Amino acid sequence: MDLREQGQAGRRHPWETARARFFRSLIGRHTAPGGPRRVLDVGAGDGWFAGELGREAAAAIVCWDVNYRSADLVADLPAGVVRTATEPEGMFDLVLLLDVVEHVEDDAGFLDRSILPHVDPDGVLIVSVPAYQALFSAHDEALAHHRRYSPRRLRALLTPRFEIVARGGLFASLLPARAAGVARERLADVRPAEDQGVGHWDHGPGLTRALGAVLGADAGVGLWLAEHGLPTPGLSTWAVCRPRRAPGP
């Protein structure tokens, strides 16, 4: 969860839990048997996803977020998870860049300076971004997004630096609702309430499970189609990448 979206809700938003299951599934498919050994979660926010990942893999996980405050750095964390507000050292066999580059004005320079040096030559980078500039809204502004990405725009950013081994969209079922919300915002000048982010989910367990099941099925279908060469649109677009190898002599 983005630190800007933290609230007091007692339950995780179904979007967040379904998203976590989806990316854990991608990690399982694209990392070595036994899982990654050293993980860098860039823009890790409150670190919940890192904690969930740490329960499944015996990995050392570094959560790097420039917005961490002193209290965030001394918080109790799951075993194997550390936080830092400054760029870590070394290489990692898995780097997660989940909903991060839209926050960075110079996305290409950020990849060159701060991401590529940390991806092991045999490692994996997993990237996700909010999709489609036409859906840019007040919610994006509140989260300090500079842009949203079409699948083509994300490929253009990644391809000079990485080999894309898998790509697709996530949560196609949410596209109509987001498009309707953006249209209402623009036509009627109605902006979403500040307490509508994922950190403010306070609905009961029945609705939480039901919506989680719908979003989980949506994510599963999208992943199956992507694996069969049919990447679909979604509210997010994602890619699994490996570093490009330098040509031999």
PyRosetta script that sets phi, psi and omega in degrees:
from pyrosetta import init, pose_from_sequence

init()
pose = pose_from_sequence("MDLREQGQAGRRHPWETARARFFRSLIGRHTAPGGPRRVLDVGAGDGWFAGELGREAAAAIVCWDVNYRSADLVADLPAGVVRTATEPEGMFDLVLLLDVVEHVEDDAGFLDRSILPHVDPDGVLIVSVPAYQALFSAHDEALAHHRRYSPRRLRALLTPRFEIVARGGLFASLLPARAAGVARERLADVRPAEDQGVGHWDHGPGLTRALGAVLGADAGVGLWLAEHGLPTPGLSTWAVCRPRRAPGP")
pose.set_psi(1, 132.5)
pose.set_omega(1, 174.1)
pose.set_phi(2, -58.1)
pose.set_psi(2, 137.7)
pose.set_omega(2, -178.9)
pose.set_phi(3, -60.5)
pose.set_psi(3, -25.5)
pose.set_omega(3, 178.3)
pose.set_phi(4, -69.8)
pose.set_psi(4, -20.0)
pose.set_omega(4, -175.9)
pose.set_phi(5, -99.8)
pose.set_psi(5, 2.0)
pose.set_omega(5, -178.2)
pose.set_phi(6, -61.6)
pose.set_psi(6, 134.4)
pose.set_omega(6, 176.8)
pose.set_phi(7, -133.4)
pose.set_psi(7, -160.6)
pose.set_omega(7, -177.4)
pose.set_phi(8, -109.5)
pose.set_psi(8, 14.1)
pose.set_omega(8, -177.1)
pose.set_phi(9, -63.6)
pose.set_psi(9, 145.9)
pose.set_omega(9, -179.5)
pose.set_phi(10, -85.0)
pose.set_psi(10, -15.6)
pose.set_omega(10, -178.7)
pose.set_phi(11, -121.7)
pose.set_psi(11, 148.1)
pose.set_omega(11, 172.3)
pose.set_phi(12, -72.0)
pose.set_psi(12, 144.0)
pose.set_omega(12, 177.7)
pose.set_phi(13, -63.6)
pose.set_psi(13, 140.1)
pose.set_omega(13, 179.0)
pose.set_phi(14, -57.0)
pose.set_psi(14, -32.8)
pose.set_omega(14, 175.4)
pose.set_phi(15, -57.9)
pose.set_psi(15, -42.6)
pose.set_omega(15, -176.4)
pose.set_phi(16, -70.0)
pose.set_psi(16, -41.9)
pose.set_omega(16, -178.9)
pose.set_phi(17, -70.6)
pose.set_psi(17, -39.3)
pose.set_omega(17, 177.4)
pose.set_phi(18, -66.4)
pose.set_psi(18, -39.3)
pose.set_omega(18, 177.2)
pose.set_phi(19, -62.0)
pose.set_psi(19, -42.9)
pose.set_omega(19, 179.6)
pose.set_phi(20, -61.9)
pose.set_psi(20, -44.4)
pose.set_omega(20, 178.6)
pose.set_phi(21, -61.7)
pose.set_psi(21, -39.8)
pose.set_omega(21, -179.7)
pose.set_phi(22, -61.4)
pose.set_psi(22, -48.8)
pose.set_omega(22, -176.5)
pose.set_phi(23, -73.0)
pose.set_psi(23, -30.4)
pose.set_omega(23, 172.8)
pose.set_phi(24, -64.0)
pose.set_psi(24, -36.3)
pose.set_omega(24, 177.3)
pose.set_phi(25, -65.5)
pose.set_psi(25, -42.6)
pose.set_omega(25, 177.2)
pose.set_phi(26, -60.9)
pose.set_psi(26, -43.3)
pose.set_omega(26, -179.8)
pose.set_phi(27, -60.8)
pose.set_psi(27, -44.2)
pose.set_omega(27, 179.1)
pose.set_phi(28, -61.7)
pose.set_psi(28, -33.8)
pose.set_omega(28, -178.4)
pose.set_phi(29, -78.0)
pose.set_psi(29, -25.9)
pose.set_omega(29, -168.6)
pose.set_phi(30, -119.7)
pose.set_psi(30, 8.3)
pose.set_omega(30, 173.7)
pose.set_phi(31, -116.4)
pose.set_psi(31, 167.7)
pose.set_omega(31, -175.2)
pose.set_phi(32, -65.2)
pose.set_psi(32, 156.2)
pose.set_omega(32, 175.1)
pose.set_phi(33, -54.0)
pose.set_psi(33, 136.7)
pose.set_omega(33, -175.6)
pose.set_phi(34, 94.6)
pose.set_psi(34, -11.1)
pose.set_omega(34, 176.4)
pose.set_phi(35, 85.9)
pose.set_psi(35, 171.0)
pose.set_omega(35, -179.8)
pose.set_phi(36, -69.2)
pose.set_psi(36, 155.0)
pose.set_omega(36, 179.8)
pose.set_phi(37, -99.4)
pose.set_psi(37, -34.9)
pose.set_omega(37, -178.6)
pose.set_phi(38, -134.9)
pose.set_psi(38, 121.0)
pose.set_omega(38, -172.4)
pose.set_phi(39, -120.9)
pose.set_psi(39, 136.5)
pose.set_omega(39, 171.8)
pose.set_phi(40, -115.2)
pose.set_psi(40, 116.8)
pose.set_omega(40, 177.8)
pose.set_phi(41, -103.5)
pose.set_psi(41, 102.0)
pose.set_omega(41, -175.3)
pose.set_phi(42, -85.2)
pose.set_psi(42, 134.7)
pose.set_omega(42, -176.3)
pose.set_phi(43, 64.0)
pose.set_psi(43, 45.0)
pose.set_omega(43, -168.9)
pose.set_phi(44, -71.9)
pose.set_psi(44, -12.2)
pose.set_omega(44, 179.1)
pose.set_phi(45, 59.6)
pose.set_psi(45, -133.5)
pose.set_omega(45, -176.2)
pose.set_phi(46, -75.4)
pose.set_psi(46, -2.3)
pose.set_omega(46, 173.1)
pose.set_phi(47, 78.8)
pose.set_psi(47, 7.9)
pose.set_omega(47, -177.3)
pose.set_phi(48, -61.5)
pose.set_psi(48, -43.6)
pose.set_omega(48, -178.9)
pose.set_phi(49, -63.7)
pose.set_psi(49, -40.2)
pose.set_omega(49, 178.0)
pose.set_phi(50, -60.5)
pose.set_psi(50, -40.1)
pose.set_omega(50, 177.8)
pose.set_phi(51, -63.7)
pose.set_psi(51, -41.8)
pose.set_omega(51, 177.4)
pose.set_phi(52, -63.4)
pose.set_psi(52, -41.6)
pose.set_omega(52, 179.2)
pose.set_phi(53, -65.0)
pose.set_psi(53, -38.7)
pose.set_omega(53, -179.0)
pose.set_phi(54, -64.9)
pose.set_psi(54, -24.2)
pose.set_omega(54, 178.1)
pose.set_phi(55, -72.6)
pose.set_psi(55, -20.7)
pose.set_omega(55, -176.6)
pose.set_phi(56, -101.9)
pose.set_psi(56, -24.5)
pose.set_omega(56, -174.8)
pose.set_phi(57, -127.7)
pose.set_psi(57, 139.6)
pose.set_omega(57, 177.3)
pose.set_phi(58, -83.4)
pose.set_psi(58, 69.1)
pose.set_omega(58, -174.0)
pose.set_phi(59, -118.8)
pose.set_psi(59, 151.5)
pose.set_omega(59, 169.0)
pose.set_phi(60, -87.3)
pose.set_psi(60, 120.4)
pose.set_omega(60, -173.1)
pose.set_phi(61, -116.3)
pose.set_psi(61, 123.7)
pose.set_omega(61, 176.5)
pose.set_phi(62, -105.8)
pose.set_psi(62, 119.4)
pose.set_omega(62, 175.7)
pose.set_phi(63, -95.5)
pose.set_psi(63, 114.2)
pose.set_omega(63, -178.1)
pose.set_phi(64, -112.2)
pose.set_psi(64, 117.6)
pose.set_omega(64, 178.0)
pose.set_phi(65, -145.3)
pose.set_psi(65, 120.9)
pose.set_omega(65, -176.7)
pose.set_phi(66, -67.7)
pose.set_psi(66, -12.7)
pose.set_omega(66, -179.3)
pose.set_phi(67, -92.0)
pose.set_psi(67, 1.9)
pose.set_omega(67, 177.9)
pose.set_phi(68, -64.4)
pose.set_psi(68, 136.4)
pose.set_omega(68, 173.9)
pose.set_phi(69, -100.1)
pose.set_psi(69, 175.2)
pose.set_omega(69, -178.5)
pose.set_phi(70, -56.4)
pose.set_psi(70, -41.8)
pose.set_omega(70, -179.3)
pose.set_phi(71, -64.0)
pose.set_psi(71, -34.8)
pose.set_omega(71, 178.7)
pose.set_phi(72, -66.3)
pose.set_psi(72, -34.3)
pose.set_omega(72, -174.9)
pose.set_phi(73, -76.6)
pose.set_psi(73, -20.6)
pose.set_omega(73, -179.7)
pose.set_phi(74, -107.1)
pose.set_psi(74, 7.3)
pose.set_omega(74, 179.9)
pose.set_phi(75, -67.1)
pose.set_psi(75, 153.9)
pose.set_omega(75, 174.5)
pose.set_phi(76, -67.0)
pose.set_psi(76, 132.0)
pose.set_omega(76, -175.7)
pose.set_phi(77, -128.4)
pose.set_psi(77, 156.1)
pose.set_omega(77, 175.6)
pose.set_phi(78, -60.6)
pose.set_psi(78, 155.5)
pose.set_omega(78, 178.6)
pose.set_phi(79, -56.8)
pose.set_psi(79, 135.6)
pose.set_omega(79, 177.2)
pose.set_phi(80, 88.1)
pose.set_psi(80, -4.1)
pose.set_omega(80, -177.7)
pose.set_phi(81, -109.9)
pose.set_psi(81, 130.7)
pose.set_omega(81, 174.3)
pose.set_phi(82, -128.1)
pose.set_psi(82, 157.6)
pose.set_omega(82, 178.3)
pose.set_phi(83, -117.8)
pose.set_psi(83, 149.9)
pose.set_omega(83, 174.2)
pose.set_phi(84, -149.5)
pose.set_psi(84, 144.8)
pose.set_omega(84, 174.3)
pose.set_phi(85, -98.8)
pose.set_psi(85, -5.1)
pose.set_omega(85, 178.9)
pose.set_phi(86, -115.6)
pose.set_psi(86, 155.7)
pose.set_omega(86, -175.3)
pose.set_phi(87, -60.0)
pose.set_psi(87, 127.6)
pose.set_omega(87, -179.5)
pose.set_phi(88, -75.3)
pose.set_psi(88, 171.2)
pose.set_omega(88, 178.1)
pose.set_phi(89, -103.3)
pose.set_psi(89, 158.9)
pose.set_omega(89, 171.6)
pose.set_phi(90, 88.0)
pose.set_psi(90, -178.8)
pose.set_omega(90, -178.9)
pose.set_phi(91, -109.0)
pose.set_psi(91, 158.0)
pose.set_omega(91, -177.1)
pose.set_phi(92, -132.2)
pose.set_psi(92, 145.1)
pose.set_omega(92, 178.6)
pose.set_phi(93, -84.3)
pose.set_psi(93, -8.4)
pose.set_omega(93, 170.5)
pose.set_phi(94, -142.2)
pose.set_psi(94, 124.1)
pose.set_omega(94, 174.3)
pose.set_phi(95, -118.0)
pose.set_psi(95, 126.5)
pose.set_omega(95, 179.2)
pose.set_phi(96, -105.4)
pose.set_psi(96, 127.3)
pose.set_omega(96, 179.7)
pose.set_phi(97, -129.0)
pose.set_psi(97, 69.7)
pose.set_omega(97, -170.6)
pose.set_phi(98, -98.0)
pose.set_psi(98, 109.2)
pose.set_omega(98, 179.7)
pose.set_phi(99, 57.1)
pose.set_psi(99, 57.1)
pose.set_omega(99, -177.4)
pose.set_phi(100, -124.0)
pose.set_psi(100, -50.7)
pose.set_omega(100, -168.5)
pose.set_phi(101, -65.6)
pose.set_psi(101, -19.9)
pose.set_omega(101, 176.0)
pose.set_phi(102, -67.4)
pose.set_psi(102, -17.5)
pose.set_omega(102, 178.0)
pose.set_phi(103, -83.9)
pose.set_psi(103, -11.0)
pose.set_omega(103, -171.2)
pose.set_phi(104, -106.1)
pose.set_psi(104, 125.2)
pose.set_omega(104, -177.6)
pose.set_phi(105, -62.7)
pose.set_psi(105, -47.3)
pose.set_omega(105, 178.9)
pose.set_phi(106, -100.6)
pose.set_psi(106, 81.7)
pose.set_omega(106, -175.5)
pose.set_phi(107, -65.8)
pose.set_psi(107, -39.7)
pose.set_omega(107, -179.6)
pose.set_phi(108, -65.3)
pose.set_psi(108, -45.0)
pose.set_omega(108, 178.5)
pose.set_phi(109, -63.0)
pose.set_psi(109, -36.6)
pose.set_omega(109, 178.4)
pose.set_phi(110, -62.7)
pose.set_psi(110, -44.3)
pose.set_omega(110, 177.6)
pose.set_phi(111, -61.4)
pose.set_psi(111, -44.0)
pose.set_omega(111, -177.2)
pose.set_phi(112, -66.3)
pose.set_psi(112, -43.6)
pose.set_omega(112, -172.6)
pose.set_phi(113, -86.3)
pose.set_psi(113, -36.3)
pose.set_omega(113, -166.7)
pose.set_phi(114, -118.6)
pose.set_psi(114, -10.2)
pose.set_omega(114, -179.0)
pose.set_phi(115, -113.1)
pose.set_psi(115, -54.4)
pose.set_omega(115, -178.3)
pose.set_phi(116, -52.2)
pose.set_psi(116, -42.4)
pose.set_omega(116, -179.1)
pose.set_phi(117, -64.2)
pose.set_psi(117, -14.4)
pose.set_omega(117, -176.2)
pose.set_phi(118, -104.2)
pose.set_psi(118, -3.2)
pose.set_omega(118, -179.7)
pose.set_phi(119, -93.3)
pose.set_psi(119, 117.0)
pose.set_omega(119, 178.1)
pose.set_phi(120, -56.5)
pose.set_psi(120, 144.0)
pose.set_omega(120, 179.3)
pose.set_phi(121, -53.2)
pose.set_psi(121, -28.3)
pose.set_omega(121, 177.0)
pose.set_phi(122, -103.1)
pose.set_psi(122, 13.2)
pose.set_omega(122, -175.0)
pose.set_phi(123, -91.0)
pose.set_psi(123, -175.9)
pose.set_omega(123, -176.1)
pose.set_phi(124, -129.7)
pose.set_psi(124, 138.8)
pose.set_omega(124, 171.3)
pose.set_phi(125, -115.1)
pose.set_psi(125, 129.0)
pose.set_omega(125, 174.8)
pose.set_phi(126, -115.6)
pose.set_psi(126, 125.9)
pose.set_omega(126, -174.8)
pose.set_phi(127, -121.8)
pose.set_psi(127, 138.8)
pose.set_omega(127, 167.3)
pose.set_phi(128, -137.3)
pose.set_psi(128, 150.7)
pose.set_omega(128, -179.6)
pose.set_phi(129, -146.1)
pose.set_psi(129, 154.4)
pose.set_omega(129, 172.6)
pose.set_phi(130, -66.8)
pose.set_psi(130, 141.8)
pose.set_omega(130, -169.9)
pose.set_phi(131, -100.6)
pose.set_psi(131, 144.5)
pose.set_omega(131, 166.9)
pose.set_phi(132, 73.0)
pose.set_psi(132, 110.0)
pose.set_omega(132, 179.8)
pose.set_phi(133, -59.8)
pose.set_psi(133, -28.5)
pose.set_omega(133, 178.5)
pose.set_phi(134, -62.4)
pose.set_psi(134, -18.8)
pose.set_omega(134, 179.7)
pose.set_phi(135, -96.1)
pose.set_psi(135, 7.3)
pose.set_omega(135, 179.0)
pose.set_phi(136, -62.3)
pose.set_psi(136, 130.5)
pose.set_omega(136, -170.6)
pose.set_phi(137, -141.3)
pose.set_psi(137, -177.7)
pose.set_omega(137, 176.1)
pose.set_phi(138, -60.7)
pose.set_psi(138, -30.4)
pose.set_omega(138, 177.5)
pose.set_phi(139, -63.4)
pose.set_psi(139, -41.0)
pose.set_omega(139, 175.8)
pose.set_phi(140, -62.4)
pose.set_psi(140, -42.4)
pose.set_omega(140, 179.0)
pose.set_phi(141, -61.4)
pose.set_psi(141, -41.8)
pose.set_omega(141, -179.3)
pose.set_phi(142, -63.7)
pose.set_psi(142, -30.1)
pose.set_omega(142, -179.8)
pose.set_phi(143, -91.7)
pose.set_psi(143, 6.5)
pose.set_omega(143, 177.9)
pose.set_phi(144, 62.8)
pose.set_psi(144, 39.6)
pose.set_omega(144, 173.8)
pose.set_phi(145, -80.5)
pose.set_psi(145, 140.6)
pose.set_omega(145, 174.1)
pose.set_phi(146, -88.8)
pose.set_psi(146, -24.7)
pose.set_omega(146, -174.1)
pose.set_phi(147, -168.5)
pose.set_psi(147, 167.9)
pose.set_omega(147, 163.8)
pose.set_phi(148, -115.5)
pose.set_psi(148, 166.1)
pose.set_omega(148, -170.4)
pose.set_phi(149, -123.8)
pose.set_psi(149, 132.3)
pose.set_omega(149, 163.7)
pose.set_phi(150, -77.2)
pose.set_psi(150, 160.2)
pose.set_omega(150, 174.9)
pose.set_phi(151, -55.0)
pose.set_psi(151, -37.9)
pose.set_omega(151, 179.8)
pose.set_phi(152, -64.9)
pose.set_psi(152, -41.8)
pose.set_omega(152, -178.9)
pose.set_phi(153, -65.2)
pose.set_psi(153, -39.0)
pose.set_omega(153, 177.8)
pose.set_phi(154, -65.8)
pose.set_psi(154, -42.1)
pose.set_omega(154, 177.8)
pose.set_phi(155, -61.2)
pose.set_psi(155, -40.8)
pose.set_omega(155, 179.9)
pose.set_phi(156, -63.4)
pose.set_psi(156, -33.0)
pose.set_omega(156, 177.9)
pose.set_phi(157, -72.3)
pose.set_psi(157, -41.0)
pose.set_omega(157, -171.8)
pose.set_phi(158, -86.0)
pose.set_psi(158, -36.7)
pose.set_omega(158, -168.5)
pose.set_phi(159, -59.0)
pose.set_psi(159, -38.4)
pose.set_omega(159, 178.2)
pose.set_phi(160, -65.5)
pose.set_psi(160, -16.5)
pose.set_omega(160, -172.6)
pose.set_phi(161, -113.6)
pose.set_psi(161, -26.2)
pose.set_omega(161, -172.4)
pose.set_phi(162, -139.5)
pose.set_psi(162, 157.5)
pose.set_omega(162, 166.9)
pose.set_phi(163, -90.7)
pose.set_psi(163, 122.0)
pose.set_omega(163, 178.8)
pose.set_phi(164, -85.6)
pose.set_psi(164, 118.3)
pose.set_omega(164, -176.8)
pose.set_phi(165, -101.4)
pose.set_psi(165, -16.1)
pose.set_omega(165, 176.0)
pose.set_phi(166, -159.6)
pose.set_psi(166, 149.7)
pose.set_omega(166, 179.2)
pose.set_phi(167, -159.3)
pose.set_psi(167, 161.3)
pose.set_omega(167, 178.4)
pose.set_phi(168, 175.5)
pose.set_psi(168, -167.6)
pose.set_omega(168, 178.2)
pose.set_phi(169, -117.1)
pose.set_psi(169, 156.8)
pose.set_omega(169, -178.8)
pose.set_phi(170, -127.9)
pose.set_psi(170, 130.4)
pose.set_omega(170, 177.0)
pose.set_phi(171, 68.7)
pose.set_psi(171, 59.1)
pose.set_omega(171, 174.5)
pose.set_phi(172, -61.6)
pose.set_psi(172, -31.7)
pose.set_omega(172, -176.5)
pose.set_phi(173, -66.5)
pose.set_psi(173, -18.9)
pose.set_omega(173, -179.1)
pose.set_phi(174, -89.0)
pose.set_psi(174, -8.9)
pose.set_omega(174, -178.1)
pose.set_phi(175, -60.9)
pose.set_psi(175, -47.1)
pose.set_omega(175, -179.0)
pose.set_phi(176, -60.3)
pose.set_psi(176, -41.0)
pose.set_omega(176, -179.9)
pose.set_phi(177, -65.4)
pose.set_psi(177, -41.1)
pose.set_omega(177, 178.8)
pose.set_phi(178, -66.3)
pose.set_psi(178, -42.1)
pose.set_omega(178, 179.0)
pose.set_phi(179, -62.3)
pose.set_psi(179, -41.0)
pose.set_omega(179, 178.5)
pose.set_phi(180, -64.9)
pose.set_psi(180, -40.1)
pose.set_omega(180, 179.2)
pose.set_phi(181, -65.2)
pose.set_psi(181, -40.6)
pose.set_omega(181, 178.9)
pose.set_phi(182, -66.6)
pose.set_psi(182, -41.4)
pose.set_omega(182, 178.3)
pose.set_phi(183, -62.1)
pose.set_psi(183, -42.8)
pose.set_omega(183, 179.1)
pose.set_phi(184, -64.1)
pose.set_psi(184, -41.3)
pose.set_omega(184, 179.6)
pose.set_phi(185, -60.3)
pose.set_psi(185, -41.3)
pose.set_omega(185, -175.9)
pose.set_phi(186, -80.0)
pose.set_psi(186, -37.4)
pose.set_omega(186, -176.0)
pose.set_phi(187, -81.1)
pose.set_psi(187, -38.1)
pose.set_omega(187, -175.4)
pose.set_phi(188, -107.9)
pose.set_psi(188, 2.4)
pose.set_omega(188, -179.4)
pose.set_phi(189, 54.1)
pose.set_psi(189, 44.1)
pose.set_omega(189, 178.1)
pose.set_phi(190, -106.5)
pose.set_psi(190, 118.5)
pose.set_omega(190, -178.5)
pose.set_phi(191, -101.7)
pose.set_psi(191, 145.3)
pose.set_omega(191, -178.5)
pose.set_phi(192, -64.6)
pose.set_psi(192, 149.7)
pose.set_omega(192, 176.7)
pose.set_phi(193, -66.6)
pose.set_psi(193, 151.4)
pose.set_omega(193, -177.2)
pose.set_phi(194, -66.9)
pose.set_psi(194, -20.1)
pose.set_omega(194, -176.7)
pose.set_phi(195, -98.6)
pose.set_psi(195, 27.0)
pose.set_omega(195, -178.7)
pose.set_phi(196, -103.2)
pose.set_psi(196, 5.2)
pose.set_omega(196, -179.7)
pose.set_phi(197, -75.6)
pose.set_psi(197, 176.2)
pose.set_omega(197, -175.6)
pose.set_phi(198, -66.9)
pose.set_psi(198, -18.9)
pose.set_omega(198, 179.7)
pose.set_phi(199, -80.1)
pose.set_psi(199, 1.1)
pose.set_omega(199, -175.9)
pose.set_phi(200, -119.4)
pose.set_psi(200, 21.9)
pose.set_omega(200, 179.5)
pose.set_phi(201, -70.8)
pose.set_psi(201, 119.3)
pose.set_omega(201, -177.7)
pose.set_phi(202, -133.8)
pose.set_psi(202, 26.3)
pose.set_omega(202, 179.7)
pose.set_phi(203, -84.3)
pose.set_psi(203, 166.1)
pose.set_omega(203, -174.5)
pose.set_phi(204, -71.7)
pose.set_psi(204, 171.4)
pose.set_omega(204, -176.7)
pose.set_phi(205, -64.7)
pose.set_psi(205, -32.7)
pose.set_omega(205, -179.3)
pose.set_phi(206, -63.8)
pose.set_psi(206, -50.5)
pose.set_omega(206, 179.1)
pose.set_phi(207, -65.8)
pose.set_psi(207, -37.1)
pose.set_omega(207, 179.6)
pose.set_phi(208, -61.4)
pose.set_psi(208, -45.7)
pose.set_omega(208, 179.6)
pose.set_phi(209, -66.7)
pose.set_psi(209, -41.8)
pose.set_omega(209, -176.8)
pose.set_phi(210, -64.0)
pose.set_psi(210, -48.0)
pose.set_omega(210, -180.0)
pose.set_phi(211, -67.1)
pose.set_psi(211, -36.1)
pose.set_omega(211, 176.7)
pose.set_phi(212, -62.5)
pose.set_psi(212, -38.0)
pose.set_omega(212, 179.0)
pose.set_phi(213, -66.5)
pose.set_psi(213, -41.3)
pose.set_omega(213, 179.0)
pose.set_phi(214, -63.4)
pose.set_psi(214, -47.5)
pose.set_omega(214, -178.6)
pose.set_phi(215, -68.4)
pose.set_psi(215, -34.5)
pose.set_omega(215, 176.6)
pose.set_phi(216, -64.1)
pose.set_psi(216, -41.3)
pose.set_omega(216, 177.5)
pose.set_phi(217, -65.8)
pose.set_psi(217, -41.7)
pose.set_omega(217, 177.1)
pose.set_phi(218, -56.9)
pose.set_psi(218, -50.3)
pose.set_omega(218, -178.9)
pose.set_phi(219, -62.4)
pose.set_psi(219, -40.1)
pose.set_omega(219, -179.5)
pose.set_phi(220, -64.2)
pose.set_psi(220, -42.4)
pose.set_omega(220, 178.0)
pose.set_phi(221, -64.2)
pose.set_psi(221, -44.2)
pose.set_omega(221, 179.2)
pose.set_phi(222, -60.4)
pose.set_psi(222, -40.3)
pose.set_omega(222, 179.4)
pose.set_phi(223, -68.1)
pose.set_psi(223, -41.8)
pose.set_omega(223, 178.4)
pose.set_phi(224, -60.6)
pose.set_psi(224, -44.0)
pose.set_omega(224, 179.5)
pose.set_phi(225, -65.0)
pose.set_psi(225, -41.8)
pose.set_omega(225, 179.2)
pose.set_phi(226, -61.1)
pose.set_psi(226, -40.4)
pose.set_omega(226, 179.9)
pose.set_phi(227, -67.2)
pose.set_psi(227, -19.2)
pose.set_omega(227, 178.4)
pose.set_phi(228, -104.8)
pose.set_psi(228, 23.4)
pose.set_omega(228, 173.7)
pose.set_phi(229, 76.2)
pose.set_psi(229, 20.7)
pose.set_omega(229, -177.9)
pose.set_phi(230, -126.6)
pose.set_psi(230, 65.2)
pose.set_omega(230, -179.7)
pose.set_phi(231, -61.5)
pose.set_psi(231, 136.2)
pose.set_omega(231, -175.9)
pose.set_phi(232, -106.4)
pose.set_psi(232, 160.9)
pose.set_omega(232, 172.1)
pose.set_phi(233, -69.9)
pose.set_psi(233, 162.3)
pose.set_omega(233, 177.6)
pose.set_phi(234, -165.3)
pose.set_psi(234, 171.2)
pose.set_omega(234, 177.0)
pose.set_phi(235, -66.7)
pose.set_psi(235, -26.3)
pose.set_omega(235, 171.0)
pose.set_phi(236, -120.5)
pose.set_psi(236, 155.8)
pose.set_omega(236, 170.7)
pose.set_phi(237, -123.2)
pose.set_psi(237, 145.8)
pose.set_omega(237, -172.5)
pose.set_phi(238, -138.8)
pose.set_psi(238, 162.0)
pose.set_omega(238, 176.9)
pose.set_phi(239, -151.4)
pose.set_psi(239, 145.0)
pose.set_omega(239, 171.6)
pose.set_phi(240, -107.9)
pose.set_psi(240, 128.3)
pose.set_omega(240, -171.5)
pose.set_phi(241, -130.9)
pose.set_psi(241, 156.6)
pose.set_omega(241, 169.6)
pose.set_phi(242, -128.5)
pose.set_psi(242, 148.8)
pose.set_omega(242, 180.0)
pose.set_phi(243, -60.0)
pose.set_psi(243, 143.0)
pose.set_omega(243, 173.8)
pose.set_phi(244, -72.9)
pose.set_psi(244, 132.7)
pose.set_omega(244, -179.7)
pose.set_phi(245, -83.3)
pose.set_psi(245, 140.5)
pose.set_omega(245, 176.9)
pose.set_phi(246, -66.1)
pose.set_psi(246, 140.7)
pose.set_omega(246, 178.9)
pose.set_phi(247, -62.3)
pose.set_psi(247, 145.3)
pose.set_omega(247, -179.5)
pose.set_phi(248, -71.4)
pose.set_psi(248, 168.7)
pose.set_omega(248, -179.8)
pose.set_phi(249, -66.8)
pose.dump_pdb("model.pdb")
